[in-house]
């Protein structure tokens, strides 16, 4: 429960300070104030939770709140920040009360999402009757409120910049990490893009009240609170004021578990934590990214080995919401086109900060995340899929047409024992969980296993069993996972989609077909029987070819419809198609809208 902290007589001055109400006459504010209450909400406390009765609107006077919605799998998903001056819980005004004709509406409204204080915050609660008084005095307020609701409904789907964090706690876990030098390097990278940044260390911020941090937030685009876990008082305050915690840790050290003191901050409790891992030359690694993620409750890992340079510039883009995510669709052999897209992006100097995909798109995305250049990607994919086909170890089917052993060997040969969080870039692959009927996102663990699950088209390759779940090709449910990329990062998204309606199957293959042995005698084991095409077509026929495209900023559509899904020899044709399509897509953009590396 919020803590009541002000008598009703003091309501009008705070109401008039809310920018949302700046045009409402003082007389109306005074009348509305009779219906209002003033609360102080400690960091980490709920203002309201999903399902609670909703009969008021709140205005944030100081601090900030996070909106969270409940997902079908039980997770609470972060939707965005509500900052000082903004209304909160406004949907309640349109669920119950009185309609435009003055008729009574049942007052059974419930909050559809939860709101938690991310910092020590102050709010005003205004009853529906009090808000009605304000609307009568200033009718334009209702129009403004409706526009805000529509905007937030759109934002909850698209996760736009309203959700971006502004205040970061940059926290060192070791005295041997020069956190001040790293903060200065971030400051320089951010400043080169014209962003207003403020660094605050212990001597500037340790004794300051909450209002000081609100002022910093309002006057700057990004605020970085620089601290070390050894500075217990200042680090607690910094993390308590932060929208997001960036933990700078050494790979040659092991974390204590738990890493943070209990109840350090809402950002820590809500897992709004990233790990920035430092590997020092000549030092033996004593921990894995997983260790630091588990100890901190973090969600993402970034590598920051050189203080200034490309890694620092990438972190600056992530911090400022200007990062670039590349999402690649599945599509069998057509996915070769993504290699041409990557080549075109690199020629334009467009950075790639996050990668992900489904099926063969995940395989190509992994090549980028590892850090391979164009020649290395070309060599690896040719060896793995073009020069000799790994999808021809046919067997009498029990669970699949293929044994899958050749695919396993190729994945092991090229991706070895690489762990996803040890790659240069954050990466995800999507598979389909047949037990739950949902998409499964792989962001941790062994890369080769994640890729094996993502490409396991049902009936063609044996599924992957993980923790009792049966995983198959990600394309079955989400062939173009732009929605996942929106959740992973909040910057610019480039998508390459080779999803197309199939050219169809050869009908003559299904008229009086021979038995399995007859097919082998006629065509040999190297030629796939018609059931292979039938299963591949069946596994992807329900795909909406436009799904997810509205979520990307640049959409590349390579012309690959003449290429069949299993035409693994059409490598050069597809790569050229991808390169040409990317050139066309990028040409249509204004130069100032293109993200570039520093």
ABEGO torsion letter per residue (X at the ends): XBBBABBAAAAAAAAAABAAAAABBAAAAAAAAAABBBBBBBBGBBABBBGBBBABBBBBABEBBBBBBBBAAGBBBBAEBBBBGBBBGAAAAABEEBBAAGBBBBBABBBABBBBBABBBBBBBBBAAAAAAAAAABAAAAAAAAAAAAAAAAAAAAGBAAABBABBBBBBABAABBAAAAAAAAAAAAAAAGBBBBBBBAAAAAABBAAAAAAAAAABABBBBBBBAABAAAAAAAAAABABBBBBBBAABBBBOBABBBGABAAAAAGBBBBBBBBBBGBBBABBAAAAAAAAGBABBBBBABABEAAAAAAAAAAAGABBBBBBBBGEAAAAAAAAAAAAAAAAGBBBABBBBBEAAAAAAAAAAAGBBAAAAAAAAAAAAAABBABABBBBBAABABAGAAAAAAAAAAAEABBAAABABBBBBBBBBAAAGBBBBBABEBAAAAAAAAABBBGABBBBBBGGBBBBBAAAABABBAAAAAAABABBBBBBBABBBBAEBBAAAABGBBBAAAAAAAAEAABBBAAAAAAAAAAAAABBAABGAAABABBBBBBAAABBAABAAAAAAAAAAAAAAAAAAAAABBAAABBBBX
